[in-house]
Amino acid sequence: MNICVFCASSLTIDQKYIELAANVGTELAGRGHTLVSGGGSVSCMGAVTAAARAAGGRTVGVIPQVLVDMEVADEESDELIVTAGMRERKGVMDARSDAFLVLPGGIGTLEELFEIWSARVLGIHDRPLVVLDPWGLYDPLKQLVAGMYEQGFTRADVFDAISWTTTMAEAFDHLESRAQPVRPSVAELGEATG
């Protein structure tokens, strides 16, 4: 599979997040997958791509020209795609990916997560979306979405569209199983209300 990994590019985060990204890159390559990333060479983004390549994996980086100009592009990528802007970047990453893995990150990572999550809830795609969150960074987000559901702002399938995991093995098992939520058929719903 081509697995898109969304993660941090911040230089001020705890080293444990960078180590997690490196371990993900190693595992991804070890399982024979191709990495699709944001094409950066710093922080978690740089760690996941460098580790994937070191483990024999193929890497595809997608980066906007403005970040290339800032000299943060992963020039070692097997394929480096330079886009005009951030929106085009996300579109290319989406089009090149069979599944999405979200690691701890900041507002850019959240934006990427929400776009893929919303599209899945709307039925625009059915590719796996998995969050790997060993230290609970996204726990407040889960609580926020649960509150939105309780207030009627989202449907129950918002929870079916995403898998929250805390271990790498669990995250990759979810990605590789490509399991879709089991939903009752219209006939089964009719019988239940019948």
Salt bridges, closest charged atoms under 4 A:
GLU27 OE2 - ARG31 NE 2.64
ASP74 OD2 - ARG53 NH1 2.87
GLU79 OE1 - ARG58 NH2 3.14
GLU79 OE1 - ARG96 NH2 2.80
ASP94 OD1 - ARG127 NH2 2.54
GLU111 OE2 - LYS90 NZ 2.65
GLU115 OE1 - LYS90 NZ 2.71
ASP139 OD1 - LYS142 NZ 3.54
ASP157 OD1 - ARG155 NE 3.19
ASP160 OD2 - ARG183 NH1 3.78
ASP173 OD1 - ARG31 NH1 3.73
GLU176 OE1 - ARG31 NH1 2.51
GLU176 OE2 - HIS33 NE2 2.67
